[in-house]
Amino acid sequence: MRMLAEFFPEFAEQLNGLDNLYADKRTIDEKTYQFICFALSIKARSRPCVLKHFKGALEAGATVKELAYILALVMREGADDCWTHDVVGDWKQIMAGDVGCDCAT
């Protein structure tokens, strides 16, 4: 996203506007939204987004047990379990806020 912001700022601005539209028109609660985004991030193999939505789900009231269930469900449906375990292996650090997602919010 940083490269887009530098070389194609109009696109980055529109993308941020789309995020705002999603938030304004959301018909599901924050925790459900974070669960869906967490699962999609695993499937997309996006480390920053996995971290962002793991933390976001916790902030929305999710438990690590619920996130583990979603992780298991996504793995059952064909995710790369080794890669995912590398990303969320330090879940206690994520809970403590010691891991940044290095992504735009």
C-alpha positions in Angstrom: 0.0 0.0 0.0 2.9 2.4 0.6 4.0 2.0 -3.0 0.5 2.8 -4.2 0.3 5.8 -1.9 3.5 7.1 -3.4 3.0 6.3 -7.1 -0.7 6.1 -7.5 -2.2 8.1 -4.6 -5.6 8.5 -6.4 -6.0 4.7 -6.2 -4.9 4.5 -2.6 -7.4 7.3 -1.7 -10.2 5.5 -3.5 -9.4 2.3 -1.7 -9.5 4.0 1.6 -12.9 5.5 0.6 -14.1 2.0 -0.1 -13.0 0.8 3.4 -15.0 3.7 4.8 -18.1 2.8 2.7 -17.8 -0.8 4.0 -17.7 0.4 7.5 -20.7 2.7 7.0 -22.9 0.1 5.3 -21.9 -2.9 7.3 -24.8 -5.1 8.2 -22.9 -7.5 10.5 -21.3 -6.9 13.9 -17.6 -6.1 14.2 -16.7 -9.5 15.6 -18.3 -11.4 12.7 -16.6 -9.0 10.3 -13.2 -9.6 11.9 -13.8 -13.4 11.8 -14.6 -13.3 8.1 -11.6 -11.0 7.3 -9.3 -13.3 9.4 -10.4 -16.4 7.4 -10.0 -14.6 4.1 -6.6 -13.3 5.1 -5.4 -16.8 5.9 -6.6 -18.0 2.5 -4.9 -15.1 0.8 -1.7 -15.7 2.7 -1.5 -12.0 3.8 0.6 -11.9 6.9 -0.2 -8.2 7.7 -3.9 -8.9 7.3 -3.9 -12.1 9.4 -2.2 -10.1 12.2 -4.5 -7.1 11.8 -7.7 -9.2 11.9 -6.5 -11.5 14.7 -6.0 -8.4 16.8 -9.2 -6.8 15.5 -11.2 -9.9 16.5 -9.7 -9.8 20.0 -10.6 -6.2 20.3 -14.1 -7.0 19.2 -14.5 -9.5 22.0 -13.3 -12.7 20.4 -11.4 -15.3 22.3 -8.3 -17.2 21.2 -10.3 -20.4 21.3 -12.8 -18.9 18.8 -9.9 -17.8 16.5 -8.4 -21.3 16.8 -11.7 -22.7 15.6 -11.7 -20.4 12.6 -8.1 -21.3 11.9 -9.0 -25.0 12.0 -12.0 -24.5 9.8 -9.9 -22.6 7.2 -7.2 -25.2 7.4 -9.8 -28.0 6.9 -10.9 -26.1 3.8 -7.4 -26.1 2.3 -5.3 -23.4 3.8 -1.5 -23.7 4.1 -1.3 -24.7 7.8 2.5 -24.4 8.1 2.4 -20.8 6.8 -0.5 -19.9 9.0 1.1 -21.4 12.1 4.2 -19.3 11.5 2.1 -16.2 11.4 -0.1 -16.8 14.5 2.4 -19.0 16.4 3.2 -16.1 18.7 -0.5 -15.5 19.5 0.3 -14.5 23.1 2.5 -11.7 21.7 -0.3 -10.6 19.4 -2.7 -10.5 22.4 -0.2 -8.4 24.3 0.0 -6.0 21.4 3.7 -6.8 20.8 3.3 -7.6 17.1 2.5 -4.9 14.5 0.7 -5.7 11.3 2.6 -3.1 9.2 -0.6 -2.3 7.2 -2.9 0.6 6.7 -6.0 0.7 8.8 
